[in-house]
Amino acid sequence: MRATVRLKDDDSLEGATQSGHRVVMDRSPDVGGQNLGARPMEMLLLGLGGCAMIDVVLILRKSRQSFSDIYVEIDAERASEAPRVFTRIHLHFAVSAEQIDPKRVERAISLSVEKYCSASKMLDAIAEITHDFEILSG
């Protein structure tokens, strides 16, 4: 897997993936950025959420659990001094469904976060990662 990050003329960053997708990143205005894109550390959280979400959806579908919507909210804390690594990350999954087995939802999330999600396994070396879920009527 390969990726490239290039400084653009407006001082933002453009990331390009091997699969041909592009994303804009920028610094926060308080350190000279223009707020033209997500912060790199936000991208790490999005990567974690996306990785876990793919697993959870695939596991739920494989176990024939139907849902109308699903999302994950990610809350993280960082160290106060450099390097400002993540110290705690919490994933809160919300699943909208008329009828779904909560035990299967819990198992799908646990399997993802604790076994299958590569991003989770990398980040849990430095941060405490926790998770929970709620089922919304759906």
N, C-alpha and C positions, 0 to 999 in steps of 0.2 A: 504494500500500500504506500502511496506517495501523495504528497500535497505540497503546494507552494503558497507562500504569503509574500505579497509585493506591496511596497509603499506606493500609494497613489499620489498624484499631483496635489490633491487637497489635504494630504498628510494622513488620510485614513488608510486602512489596510484592506487589501482584497485577497481573500483566500481562494485557492482553486484546488479542487479535489481531483484525484485520478479518474473518478467517474464522470467528470465534466461539469460539476456544479460549482457555483461561485457564491461567496458570502462576503459581506462587508463587515469589518470590525473597526472600532475606534476606541480612543481613550475617553475618559470622562472629561467634561469641560474644566473641572478643577485642576487637572494636570495637563491642560493644553489641547485636549481633544475638542472635536466639534459635534459630538453626539451623532455621528453619521452611521453608526452601526453598533452591534452588540459588543460588549467588552469580551476579551478573550476568556476571562474566568466565567463569564455568563455562558460562553460557548461550551465550556467544560460541563456545566450543569445541564445545558440543553442536550449535549451528547449523552450524558448519563440518563436523562429522562427518556430520550428517544430509544436508547439501547434497551432499557428496562421495558418500555412500552411495547416495543416489537415483540419481545419475549412473552409478555403477559397476554397480548392479543393472540399470538399464535397458540399458546397453551390453552387459553379459554376456548378458542375455536376448535382446537383438537379435542377438547373434552365436551364439545357440543353445548357450550354455555352461550346463550344469546344475550346481547346487550345492544342498546341503541346509541350509547355514547360512552366514552371513557377518556379520562385525562389524568395527568399526574401534576401535582403542585410540588415544587422542590424548594425547600427552605434550607439555607446553608449559613454557617458561621465560618469566619476566617480568623486566622491568627492575627494578633494586633501588630506584630512586628514582621519585618521581611525575613524570609520569604513568607508572604501572607497566604499560606496554604489553607485549604479547607480543613477545619477541625471537626466539624459536625455537619452532616447532611441528613435531612429528613425528606422522605418521599411519601406523599399522601395521594393515594389513588382514589378516584371517584368513578364509580361504574353506575351508569343508568341502565336499569333493566326492570322489566315487569316481573320476571321470575328468574332468579339465578341462585346457585348454591354458594353461600358465603364461604364454605370450607374450600371450594374449588378456586374461588377468587383469592383467598388467603394463600393457598398452595401455589397458585400461578405466580403471585407476587414474590413469595419466598424463594421459589425455584429460580426466578429471574435474578433477584438481587443477590442471593447467596450462592448461586451456582453458574448460571448461564451468561449473565450480562458482563461482558469484558470490561466495560467502563466501570462498573460497580466494583469488580474485583481489583482493578488498578487503584481506584480511589480509596477503597477500604484499608489500604496499606497505610494511609496517612490520616484518614478521617473516620469518625464513628458514623456509620450509616444505619439509619433506622427507617422503618416503613410502617404504614398502616393504610387502612382503606375504609371507605364508606360506600354503601349501596344506596343509590337514589332511585326513587320511583321513576320508571321510565319510558 
